[in-house]
Amino acid sequence: MRRIRFTTEKSYWQQDIKRREYAAAFVQGGALIITLSRLFYHSLLLGVLLLPLDFIYIRQWERRCMAKKKKQFQMQFKDTMQALAVALRTGYSIENAMSETLKDIKVIYAADTWIVQEFTQMNRQLRMNIPVEQIWQEFSDRSDQEDVRNFTAVFVIAKRSGGDTVSILRNAIVQISDKTEVKREIDTVMAQKRLEFGVMSMIPLGIISYMYLSFPEFMDVLYGNPAGIIIMTICLGAYGAAYWLGKKIIEIEV
């Protein structure tokens, strides 16, 4: 039975997020809210009162975490398909090739990774004489991944048409591998931009923290009075808007 966390219906990727990861994100979000409250309003109490906003942070963190797990799964699926292609090339049938592929990926990945769990289940279904097309279709529905859907569609059509199934599948695997490699190269380039964005995002908070700690008398005029509260609220809003826009720019889908 899957664990119930923040939503009643959990996606394939939400189920892979562990409780300790949620707990760490909750602490991180709470610390961020309290820090911003302290720096912009010189009020620890306000930060405590705004802690319910931490759930908004967790939702955003959850989305980023799922995107990361999807990318990891794409690489796992690519490696699995390459192992499957090798097995098919040596003359195994698709059913036996899946069994050999499971042995190979167990050497590469831990037993608790999604791809190992899925192929373990798929091989178990094969031993129960469930049609291999149905097994792949169920895997495609669970993962809801484009590469898995594409491969499954090609596989089902090749099986039903009675053509050279092995050759067709090998060609499909090559295309999936090439596509995944292109995505990985793009993500590598974007990783540098994300790092630069993270550093730039910390500069305004660093400046305010420096002024707050080193020259408190200059910051006192911004705390505890209506004009100061309005100015700091505008600054916080501008900072938040700039951060949101920056995240939208660098978080492109590839």
C-alpha positions in Angstrom: 0.0 0.0 0.0 1.3 3.4 -1.0 1.9 6.0 1.8 -0.5 8.9 2.1 1.1 12.3 2.5 -0.1 15.7 1.5 -2.6 14.7 -1.3 -5.2 11.9 -1.5 -4.2 10.9 -5.0 -0.4 10.5 -5.5 1.4 10.4 -8.8 3.9 7.8 -9.8 6.7 10.2 -8.7 5.1 11.5 -5.5 5.2 7.9 -4.2 8.9 7.9 -4.5 9.4 10.9 -2.2 10.3 9.6 1.3 8.9 11.0 4.6 12.3 12.2 5.7 12.6 14.2 2.5 9.3 15.9 3.2 10.4 16.6 6.8 13.7 18.1 5.6 11.8 20.3 3.1 9.3 21.5 5.8 12.2 22.5 8.1 14.0 24.3 5.2 10.8 26.2 4.2 10.1 27.2 7.8 13.7 28.4 8.3 13.4 30.5 5.1 10.1 32.1 6.2 11.5 33.0 9.6 14.7 34.3 8.1 12.9 36.6 5.7 10.6 37.8 8.4 13.6 38.6 10.6 15.5 40.4 7.8 12.7 42.4 6.3 10.5 43.1 9.3 12.8 42.4 12.3 10.1 40.2 13.7 10.5 36.6 14.8 6.8 36.4 15.8 5.6 37.3 12.3 7.7 34.4 10.9 6.1 32.0 13.3 2.6 33.3 12.4 3.4 32.9 8.7 4.6 29.3 9.0 1.4 27.9 7.4 2.9 29.4 4.1 5.4 26.6 4.5 2.9 24.3 2.7 3.2 26.5 -0.4 6.9 26.1 -0.3 6.5 22.3 0.1 4.3 22.1 -2.9 6.8 23.9 -5.0 9.6 21.8 -3.6 7.6 18.7 -4.3 7.2 19.7 -8.0 10.9 20.2 -8.4 11.6 16.9 -6.6 9.3 15.1 -9.0 10.9 16.7 -12.0 14.3 15.6 -10.7 13.1 12.0 -10.2 11.6 12.0 -13.7 15.0 12.9 -15.2 16.6 10.2 -13.1 14.1 7.7 -14.3 14.7 8.7 -18.0 18.4 7.9 -17.6 17.5 4.6 -15.9 15.1 3.7 -18.6 17.7 4.5 -21.3 20.3 2.2 -19.6 17.6 -0.5 -19.3 16.7 -0.2 -23.0 20.3 -0.4 -24.0 20.7 -3.6 -21.9 17.5 -4.9 -23.5 18.9 -4.2 -27.0 22.0 -6.1 -26.2 19.9 -9.1 -25.1 17.8 -8.9 -28.2 20.9 -8.7 -30.4 22.3 -12.0 -28.9 19.2 -13.8 -30.0 16.9 -13.8 -27.0 13.2 -13.5 -27.4 11.6 -10.4 -25.9 10.5 -12.4 -22.8 13.9 -13.9 -22.1 15.6 -10.6 -23.0 13.5 -8.9 -20.2 14.8 -11.5 -17.7 18.4 -10.9 -18.8 17.9 -7.2 -18.7 16.7 -7.4 -15.1 19.9 -9.2 -14.1 22.0 -6.4 -15.8 20.3 -3.5 -14.3 20.4 -5.0 -10.8 24.2 -4.6 -11.1 23.9 -0.9 -12.0 21.0 0.2 -9.8 19.9 -0.5 -6.2 17.0 -2.8 -5.6 14.7 0.1 -4.4 15.0 2.1 -7.6 11.8 2.4 -9.7 13.3 0.7 -12.8 14.4 -2.3 -10.9 11.1 -2.6 -9.1 9.2 -2.3 -12.3 11.2 -4.8 -14.2 11.0 -7.2 -11.3 7.2 -6.9 -11.4 7.1 -7.3 -15.1 9.2 -10.5 -15.1 7.0 -11.8 -12.3 4.0 -11.1 -14.5 5.7 -13.0 -17.4 6.1 -16.1 -15.2 2.3 -15.8 -14.6 1.8 -16.1 -18.4 0.4 -12.6 -18.7 0.8 -11.3 -22.3 3.9 -9.3 -22.7 2.0 -6.5 -24.6 -0.3 -6.1 -21.7 2.6 -6.0 -19.3 4.3 -3.2 -21.2 1.0 -1.3 -21.6 0.5 -1.4 -17.8 4.0 -0.2 -17.2 3.4 2.7 -19.7 0.2 3.7 -17.9 1.9 3.7 -14.5 4.9 5.7 -15.4 3.1 8.1 -17.8 6.5 8.8 -19.5 6.8 9.8 -23.1 9.7 7.4 -23.8 7.9 4.5 -22.2 4.7 5.3 -24.1 6.6 5.5 -27.4 8.4 2.3 -26.9 5.3 0.5 -25.8 3.4 1.8 -28.9 6.1 0.6 -31.2 6.4 -2.8 -29.4 2.6 -3.4 -29.5 2.4 -2.5 -33.2 5.4 -4.7 -34.1 4.0 -7.6 -32.2 0.6 -7.4 -33.9 1.9 -6.8 -37.3 4.1 -9.9 -37.2 7.1 -8.2 -38.7 10.7 -8.3 -37.6 10.0 -7.4 -34.0 13.6 -7.6 -32.8 14.9 -5.3 -35.5 12.1 -2.8 -34.9 12.6 -2.7 -31.2 16.4 -2.2 -31.6 15.8 0.8 -33.8 13.3 2.2 -31.3 15.7 1.7 -28.5 18.5 3.5 -30.4 16.2 6.5 -31.0 15.2 6.6 -27.3 18.8 6.5 -26.2 19.8 9.3 -28.6 16.9 11.5 -27.4 17.8 10.9 -23.8 21.4 11.8 -24.4 20.4 15.1 -26.0 18.3 15.9 -23.0 21.2 15.1 -20.7 23.5 17.4 -22.6 21.0 20.2 -22.5 20.4 19.7 -18.8 24.2 19.8 -18.2 24.4 23.2 -19.9 21.4 24.4 -17.9 22.9 23.2 -14.6 25.5 25.9 -14.8 22.8 28.6 -15.4 20.9 27.2 -12.4 24.0 27.5 -10.3 24.5 31.1 -11.4 20.9 31.9 -10.7 21.2 30.4 -7.2 24.2 32.5 -6.4 22.6 35.7 -7.8 19.4 35.0 -5.8 21.4 34.9 -2.6 23.2 38.3 -3.2 20.2 40.5 -2.1 19.7 38.5 1.0 23.4 38.6 1.7 23.5 42.4 1.4 20.6 42.8 3.7 22.0 40.3 6.2 25.3 42.2 6.2 23.6 45.5 6.8 21.4 43.9 9.5 24.4 42.5 11.4 27.1 45.1 10.8 25.1 48.4 10.7 21.9 47.8 12.7 21.5 51.6 13.2 21.0 52.1 9.5 18.3 49.4 9.4 16.4 50.5 12.5 14.6 53.2 10.5 13.0 50.5 8.3 11.6 48.5 11.3 8.7 49.2 13.5 7.1 52.1 11.5 4.5 52.2 8.7 6.8 53.7 6.1 9.6 51.2 6.8 7.1 48.3 6.6 5.8 49.5 3.3 9.3 49.9 1.8 10.5 46.5 3.0 7.3 44.9 1.7 7.8 46.5 -1.7 11.4 45.2 -1.7 10.4 41.7 -0.6 7.7 41.7 -3.3 10.2 42.8 -6.0 12.6 40.2 -4.8 10.0 37.5 -4.9 8.8 38.5 -8.4 12.4 38.5 -9.7 13.0 35.1 -8.2 9.8 33.7 -9.7 10.6 35.1 -13.1 14.1 33.7 -13.0 12.9 30.2 -12.1 10.5 30.3 -15.0 13.3 31.1 -17.3 15.8 28.5 -16.2 13.2 25.7 -15.6 12.6 24.8 -19.2 11.3 21.4 -20.3 13.6 19.4 -22.4 
